[in-house]
Each structure stands twice: as C-alpha cells, then as structure tokens.
Amino acid sequence: MSFDLNTYKELLGYRESAGAYQTNTGNGAFGKYQFTQPTINSISNLLGMQVPTIEGFLNNPELQDRFLETLVNDSISYINNNN
C-alpha cells in the first residue's frame, strides 16, 4: 500500500479547517490540522523543543506542518515496530 504524506496533509487540512492555519474553532483544537494542547505538548517534547504558545502555533504554518509530519511518522514507526 502506498502512502503519500503530502496528499494526506492536504486532505486532512481541508477536512479539519478548510486549509486555514490560523483556525481556532473554540473547541480546544488549533490550526490547520486541529491539534489539541496535549498533542502540541507531546510533539514538542518528542522534538525536544519548547512548547509554543497557541498564538505562536497558529501563526507558524511551517511548525504546524512539521508537527503533523512528526506525528504521522511516529505513528507509522509504531505500527511498523508493533505489527
């Protein structure tokens, strides 16, 4: 089975926020991919970086993309190692 990360990012982003990086729906999820604060904290820790403020996260498309790529790659690695 083939997996294209760029296609996944675009489809997920459109589904979650109509592709808008600054989306704050008021339900505790933020950005194009609708990350929750606990997920932002976990990915920051995984990357060994300081947790961004919500405002900083919403205003940084590259960071949001990096977080999604990290989450997807970590998930794929987990599946591959536990299958």
N, C-alpha and C positions, 0 to 999 in steps of 0.2 A: 504494500500500500504506500502510495506517495503522499507526502505532506509538504505543502508549500506555506511557509511561515508568513510570507508577505500577503498572500491571499487570505489566510486566516485572520491576520491583523486587520485588514480592510473590512472583511465581513463582520468580525466581532465589533470593531469600532463603529461601524454603521448601525449595527443592531443595538448596541448599548447607548450610543449618544448621537446618532446621525453623523458621526465622524468629528464631533466637536471636542477638542482637547480641554476646553475650559468648562465643561459641563459639571454642574453641581446640582443634582436633582433634589437635594434636601432629604434624601433617604439614607445618608451616611456613606454613599458611594461617590467617587470623584473621578473626573477625567474621561477621556475618550473610551477607556476600557472599563470604567466604573469599578475602580479598586476601593476597597474599604480601608479604614485606618489600620486595622490589624494586618492586612495584607501588605500595605505600604511599609509598615514596621518590619514585617518578616523579610520582605525582599531587600530592604535597606540593610538589615542585618546580614543576609546572605551575601550581599555585595560588599560588606564591610564599610558601609558609608553612613553618614549621619542621616537620620530620618528628616526628610524635607517637610517644611510647613505645607499645609494644604494649599495655600496661595502659591507657594513656590512650585509645588507639584502641578497645579493647574496651569501655570504659565510656562511649563517646560515640556514641550512635545517630545523632545529627544529623550528626556528622562522617562516619560510615560512609555514610550516605545521600548526603551531599554528594560524597564520593569516587566513589561509583557513578555519580551523575548526571554528574559531570565526565568520567569515563571513557567513558560512553555518548555524551555529546555530542561529545567529542573524536573518538571513533570514527566517528560519523555525519558530522561535518565532514570527516574524512579521506576517507571514502567519497565524499561529495558532490564533493569537490575533485579526486578522482583517478579519476573514473568517466567 
